[in-house]
Amino acid sequence: MMQTKTIDKSNSQHNVQRQIIEAFNFRHATKVFDPHRKIDAGEFNTILETARLSPSSFGMEPWQLLIIQTPEKRELFREFAWGANGATNGTAGQLGTASHFGIFLGHTGTTMTHHSTYLQKHLKEVKQLPDEIVAFINSAYQKFQEQDFHISGDRQINDWSARQAYIALGNMMTAAALMGIDSCPIEGFEVDKTMAVLEEHFGIDPTRYKPVVMVAFGYRVDEPPHVKTRRKIEDIVSWA
């Protein structure tokens, strides 16, 4: 009986491993989606939940996610979102074809500098930590910013926030791939013009947030034109 359970567990683990690798081989940066196919609301909520549950440095969650579904509002970014407007392939791009389109907003020094009012509220109300633990984290986080990683000022703090957003972004795309949903991360946009639109048309405060990456989800129109290529594992991983 024990041997049967061991075999079943082993087969289950191999199936999970196979599904993971298949999902990563399936995923590619989709440039054009089928505009007539929409992601089921329940499936997209699962994708969003993987972002919400993603880890972040010190558990600070220094990002927001704006999902833009109104076609007219997506068009506000077309002129300067060159990685999403189809200019490179003569199509409507991800802006015009994706089922769901989002922008990650990274927090700035206003909220993410050590001992900020925002962080005190986050630690006490979201993390639900007792005062003595909050004090310890405040001290450790200050040392991390000032001495360990030398993170100061809006640009450096926003870059750190972006790194945390990318963890959530990666998890979202992986979850999507496991469900047979395509995606594309997008850095091809002018940050200043994007921020101006976000402030004017979406009420985003530029002193608190900056756009760090866009992402599109949907279903591919065509298969990828090229076979996926990557460096060999021995060129990436070193063992010591």
Phi and psi in degrees as a GROMACS rama.xvg file:
@    title "Ramachandran Plot"
@    xaxis  label "Phi"
@    yaxis  label "Psi"
@TYPE xy
-62.7601  -39.3127  MET-2
-64.4884  -38.8147  GLN-3
-62.7911  -43.5531  THR-4
-63.2502  -39.6948  LYS-5
-63.9733  -42.2624  THR-6
-64.3656  -43.363  ILE-7
-60.9055  -43.0434  ASP-8
-65.0411  -41.6299  LYS-9
-62.5225  -44.5767  SER-10
-62.2806  -39.9494  ASN-11
-63.1403  -43.9244  SER-12
-63.7009  -41.3127  GLN-13
-63.9429  -37.1352  HIS-14
-64.4792  -42.3816  ASN-15
-62.9621  -46.4412  VAL-16
-59.3302  -42.6626  GLN-17
-63.3723  -43.0748  ARG-18
-63.8003  -37.9362  GLN-19
-64.6183  -48.8754  ILE-20
-65.041  -38.7524  ILE-21
-61.4559  -40.5313  GLU-22
-64.6653  -40.9341  ALA-23
-70.11  -32.6933  PHE-24
-72.8752  -31.5962  ASN-25
-68.35  -41.3377  PHE-26
-66.204  133.125  ARG-27
-149.044  163.344  HIS-28
-73.6549  92.9902  ALA-29
-73.4341  121.071  THR-30
-88.6362  -30.3321  LYS-31
-135.248  128.68  VAL-32
-105.544  163.642  PHE-33
-76.5238  109.376  ASP-34
-67.1967  -13.9817  PRO-35
-91.5089  -10.0217  HIS-36
-104.578  126.231  ARG-37
-114.949  144.969  LYS-38
-74.8984  134.212  ILE-39
-58.3489  140.44  ASP-40
-59.1644  -40.1945  ALA-41
-65.0632  -39.4293  GLY-42
-66.8069  -40.3287  GLU-43
-70.3471  -33.3575  PHE-44
-62.3839  -34.3441  ASN-45
-64.6764  -42.2919  THR-46
-60.774  -44.276  ILE-47
-63.0149  -36.751  LEU-48
-66.9759  -33.1462  GLU-49
-65.9607  -31.8102  THR-50
-68.5884  -46.5618  ALA-51
-60.6236  -36.2924  ARG-52
-88.2712  2.96995  LEU-53
-71.6179  151.562  SER-54
-75.1348  161.406  PRO-55
-152.992  157.104  SER-56
-58.1924  127.154  SER-57
60.5777  8.43434  PHE-58
67.4371  26.2787  GLY-59
-83.1257  -15.9887  MET-60
49.3099  57.4222  GLU-61
-84.7093  49.7491  PRO-62
-152.32  158.322  TRP-63
-124.866  160.784  GLN-64
-129.838  119.172  LEU-65
-101.931  118.121  LEU-66
-99.218  122.98  ILE-67
-111.27  109.231  ILE-68
-107.838  -20.9952  GLN-69
-74.3433  120.229  THR-70
-54.1269  -40.9047  PRO-71
-62.6912  -36.3102  GLU-72
-74.8536  -33.6481  LYS-73
-62.2974  -37.7357  ARG-74
-64.0348  -20.0627  GLU-75
-62.1859  -21.4562  LEU-76
-99.8436  -5.53383  PHE-77
-60.6469  -42.2399  ARG-78
-58.9324  -37.4723  GLU-79
-119.976  1.68738  PHE-80
-94.2666  72.7116  ALA-81
-68.0002  -18.7562  TRP-82
-86.2834  -3.94905  GLY-83
-129.07  -1.86863  ALA-84
-98.8277  3.28327  ASN-85
78.8503  8.30452  GLY-86
-62.9181  -27.7172  ALA-87
-83.1268  -13.4202  THR-88
-134.797  9.67017  ASN-89
68.6876  31.6441  GLY-90
-124.011  -176.51  THR-91
-78.4906  -4.0765  ALA-92
67.8044  -173.26  GLY-93
-66.5718  -32.9871  GLN-94
-58.3422  -39.2701  LEU-95
-93.3102  -10.8302  GLY-96
-124.572  -17.9574  THR-97
-67.4945  143.853  ALA-98
-66.1306  -42.7173  SER-99
-135.045  138.482  HIS-100
-134.086  130.86  PHE-101
-135.151  161.664  GLY-102
-129.449  123.952  ILE-103
-81.9283  132.728  PHE-104
-111.71  119.615  LEU-105
-88.777  139.551  GLY-106
-68.8448  157.369  HIS-107
-109.179  -173.168  THR-108
-63.3692  -21.7073  GLY-109
-58.1024  -40.3429  THR-110
-102.564  -27.5352  THR-111
-106.97  5.82492  MET-112
-73.3879  141.875  THR-113
-51.7398  143.639  HIS-114
67.5888  12.9904  HIS-115
-65.479  156.159  SER-116
-59.2046  -40.0794  THR-117
-60.1274  -44.7743  TYR-118
-68.8785  -34.0352  LEU-119
-64.7584  -39.7862  GLN-120
-66.8801  -40.6176  LYS-121
-62.3807  -46.9143  HIS-122
-65.8051  -36.1785  LEU-123
-86.5241  -39.7638  LYS-124
-96.0405  -36.5743  GLU-125
-87.8123  -52.6968  VAL-126
-76.1768  -21.2699  LYS-127
56.9052  47.1988  GLN-128
-94.7917  146.249  LEU-129
-70.4645  160.259  PRO-130
-56.0331  -39.2649  ASP-131
-68.0649  -33.0918  GLU-132
-73.9901  -37.988  ILE-133
-59.3523  -43.3724  VAL-134
-62.6474  -41.3294  ALA-135
-64.2296  -44.872  PHE-136
-65.4361  -40.448  ILE-137
-56.7935  -44.4584  ASN-138
-66.9739  -44.7028  SER-139
-66.1478  -39.6869  ALA-140
-68.8922  -37.4602  TYR-141
-62.669  -45.0072  GLN-142
-62.3478  -42.4652  LYS-143
-57.6569  -46.2631  PHE-144
-71.3085  -44.3873  GLN-145
-86.1694  -35.4595  GLU-146
-113.283  -41.9988  GLN-147
-77.4824  -53.1988  ASP-148
-111.148  -4.11917  PHE-149
52.511  54.0994  HIS-150
-102.707  112.964  ILE-151
-149.132  152.366  SER-152
82.5222  158.33  GLY-153
-59.2856  -42.0628  ASP-154
-64.8071  -48.1952  ARG-155
-68.4607  -39.3302  GLN-156
-68.7974  -38.3016  ILE-157
-66.5365  -36.3586  ASN-158
-63.212  -40.5261  ASP-159
-63.9262  -41.5477  TRP-160
-61.6036  -39.7911  SER-161
-61.6847  -38.3152  ALA-162
-62.7953  -34.2017  ARG-163
-73.0433  -37.092  GLN-164
-63.0811  -34.5708  ALA-165
-67.4986  -27.0538  TYR-166
-63.7572  -47.823  ILE-167
-63.6716  -40.5704  ALA-168
-59.2029  -46.7775  LEU-169
-61.9869  -41.2066  GLY-170
-65.5533  -37.5752  ASN-171
-62.9752  -45.2895  MET-172
-68.0335  -35.9482  MET-173
-66.5729  -45.0831  THR-174
-60.0509  -41.9459  ALA-175
-61.0633  -46.0461  ALA-176
-61.7382  -38.0249  ALA-177
-63.3523  -24.2729  LEU-178
-98.6405  6.99947  MET-179
77.3636  22.8842  GLY-180
-106.267  135.379  ILE-181
-86.928  162.195  ASP-182
-154.422  170.544  SER-183
-157.191  120.103  CYS-184
-81.2023  144.042  PRO-185
-135.727  117.782  ILE-186
-108.605  1.26958  GLU-187
-80.9416  76.8139  GLY-188
-156.899  156.156  PHE-189
-85.6105  117.656  GLU-190
-63.0867  -46.2823  VAL-191
-63.8322  -44.0128  ASP-192
-68.1457  -36.7436  LYS-193
-63.1813  -43.0564  THR-194
-63.7725  -38.5261  MET-195
-62.4864  -41.8155  ALA-196
-66.815  -41.9551  VAL-197
-61.5089  -38.6732  LEU-198
-70.731  -46.6372  GLU-199
-73.1744  -41.739  GLU-200
-104.171  -15.4293  HIS-201
-123.025  -1.93285  PHE-202
69.6557  26.3387  GLY-203
-82.3541  128.847  ILE-204
-79.9362  114.32  ASP-205
-69.9756  -14.7455  PRO-206
-79.7557  -15.5077  THR-207
-110.759  -26.5178  ARG-208
-139.901  149.399  TYR-209
-135.519  143.176  LYS-210
-69.4101  132.535  PRO-211
-117.834  -29.4599  VAL-212
-165.472  147.444  VAL-213
-103.883  161.168  MET-214
-151.146  140.698  VAL-215
-124.781  145.053  ALA-216
-131.495  149.103  PHE-217
168.253  -149.612  GLY-218
-127.462  128.94  TYR-219
-59.5722  149.163  ARG-220
-84.7053  -44.1102  VAL-221
-128.794  163.19  ASP-222
-72.3039  156.185  GLU-223
-56.4779  139.514  PRO-224
-72.9361  -17.2256  PRO-225
-132.147  152.718  HIS-226
-69.4516  140.459  VAL-227
-63.7003  130.897  LYS-228
-122.698  140.797  THR-229
-146.896  162.26  ARG-230
-63.1451  155.564  ARG-231
-68.9817  152.241  LYS-232
-59.6837  -34.8841  ILE-233
-71.4425  -16.6225  GLU-234
-87.3067  -8.24784  ASP-235
-108.768  -44.9704  ILE-236
-103.474  130.704  VAL-237
-114.014  142.162  SER-238
-114.021  139.951  TRP-239
